[in-house]
Amino acid sequence: MKLKTTLTVLIASLVLFTHSLSAAELKKNEWLVRLILKAETEKLEDPYNTLGQLRGALPGLDDRDLPELSQTWAGTYLSVIFYRPEWPGQKQTFNTDYHPPARAKADEWTFEVRSDDPARDLSLTWESENTNMKRMVLVDLQEDVVFPAVVRGEPQVYNFRMNGAVREFAWRVLTPADYKQLVASRKEGNKAKRKNRKSDWLPKGWGQGEGRGHRSDDTGNGLPEDPFGD
C-alpha cells in the first residue's frame, strides 16, 4: 500500500508539472509534445512522457528532465522511456526530455517502448501544446517508417506490434527545407503508386540517431539491425 501511495503521488506530481508547463507559462518558441502509448485490448496505458523545447533547457540533462519511476521490468508492464545512459548520475531512464528552442532547425529525441509481451499490439499517439506539429515526424527505427505527426492538422495514431522486449523510435523536427522535400517526395510517391513501401523519405544523413550502441539491459530478442545503414 505504501508503494502504491508513493507511486500515485509521483505520477500526480509529474502530471501537475507537465500541466503547469502546458499552460500560460509557455513562451514564444517553447512547445511540448506528450506521447501516449496504449494497448487497447488489455486496457494498458502510459501517457506520462513529454518532450519539447523550453528556454533554459539543456541538450543533455537538466532540472526539468524527470527520471522514470523505478522499474523492475518484470510482470506485466508497458512503458515509453527516454533511455539516456550517457547522462550523469545513476538514472538511465526518464519520463521527460527537453531541449533548448531551435527555431527553423532540425531536432531529434530518441525513445523506447518497452513491453513484457514481445508480440503485443500497441498504438502510439500524441498531444501538443504551443505547436501544430506540422514539421514533426515519428520514425520507427526498427521498421524504417517515417510517419507524419499530423495530417491536415489532426494528430495521427501509429499502430504497431512489438517485436521483442524493446522497440526504438525517434521524434524529429524537420527544417523547413526538409519538410518541403518530404512533401514533394510523397507527392511523387503517390503518383508512382508504389506498393509495399514502408518509408518514402528520410533526410540525408539521418540514421539511427544517438540512441544506439550503449545499451546495458537485457533486450530479450536483441536490438534490430540498423535499417538505414549508418
Secondary structure by P-SEA (a helix, b strand, c coil): caaaaaaaaaaaaaaaaaaaaaccccccccbbbbbbbbccccccccccbbbbbbcccccccccccccccccccccccccccccccccccccccccbbbbcccccbbbbbbbbbbbccccccccccccccccccccbbbbccccbbbbbcccccbbbbbbbbbcccbbbbbbbbbcaaaaaaaaaaaaaaaaacccccccccccccccccccccccccccccccccccccc
